[in-house]
Amino acid sequence: MADTSYDFIVVGGGVVGSAIGYGLAKRGARVAVLDEGDTAIRASRVNFGLVWLQSKGDGMPDYGRWTRRSADLWGPFAQELRQTSGVDPEHVQRGGVIFCLGDEEFEQRRTTIMRMHNQVEPWVYETEMIDRRQMQELFPGVRLGKELVGGSFCPHDGVSNPLRLLQSLHAALKRLGADYRPDAPARAARAEGGGFAVDTPVGTLRAGKIVLAAGHGSPALAGALGLDAPVIPERGQLLITERVAPILDVAAGGIRQMSEGGMLIGATFEDTSEYTTRATTANAVELAQRAIRIMPDLARLKMVRTWLGLRVLSPDGFPVYMESDDHPGAYVAFCHSGNTLAAVHAEDLAEAFLAPRLPERLASFHPRRFHAQKAA
């Protein structure tokens, strides 16, 4: 196959890479998106689908502002994707809650919310603690468990369908003329002739700029480009139940109803050094038990399946965006919240990658922060 040249090669066809590629393509860039395909360890498979603000940014105020920016962009972003791709990412923004079982959980949550409010401007989070009565008003047709004392509510939170989102992004890339290549993982990447070259099973591709957004696959490619990709895997397991009539109109951490009616229950947060996606019965039991304590009638539903995936984390849990000092035009981008940040990745981050240099407002997300922490 002949070599092919582009303005950008985006390595990674998951939600992060596809959102960036979509944002670049709609701005007129010639883009190739390289995707390992269904054999990839996709974080989308364990994505709860929340478009979530209220838990993001504790310890990094810029992450809170960045997430709020994405939450505000998500409505127009979803509408644009529907029109461009013909696939609805199923975005709904009616606010979201975190459930608290018992007074201790409630007070811990209150402390966290107060601390996060104190780190940024008042407009960023606008999250409040609500009591059991207020929680019941949000879920009028649901019998709440006796231990549920209340929780937190953020009006800017919502949901999407992460698999529909990915399907929509891939379709939109093709409609915009981008070269989306499934089953074409990057085997090697290097600076070459003032640009960059990427070797794949179907040939070598070249571009003026390159973005590593391959999640767990980025570290193997980053060093040759002078990039730092400190990716840490985290195991997360989910459950899905049989389909039932709609009863949950408000998004919630840990329990949500998908558009087709199934109850999605999750998720575990397990440190791991192994890239394995084997689910366990013990995790399934733990998830089910907590869900039933929140909503006892869930005990009547049949579990359809349980599965596990690997999230993409940095050492502090916050996003990483970096341009190489050695090879300008080479970037790395990864984060835990690819679903939540999809809108801002397609807009602000794509604009940043098109600029001659990354803007200063992204400096907080540079991985140099990890080296500074070690030195301290």
Helices and strands as residue ranges (DSSP letters): E 4-11, H 15-26, E 31-34, G 43-46, E 50-51, H 61-85, E 96-101, H 102-119, E 128-131, H 132-138, E 148-154, E 158-159, H 162-175, E 179-181, E 188-192, E 195-200, E 203-212, G 215-217, H 219-222, G 223-225, E 232-243, E 251-253, E 255-257, E 262-266, E 270-271, H 281-294, G 296-300, E 303-313, E 320-323, E 330-334, H 342-344, I 345-349, H 350-354, G 360-365, H 368-375
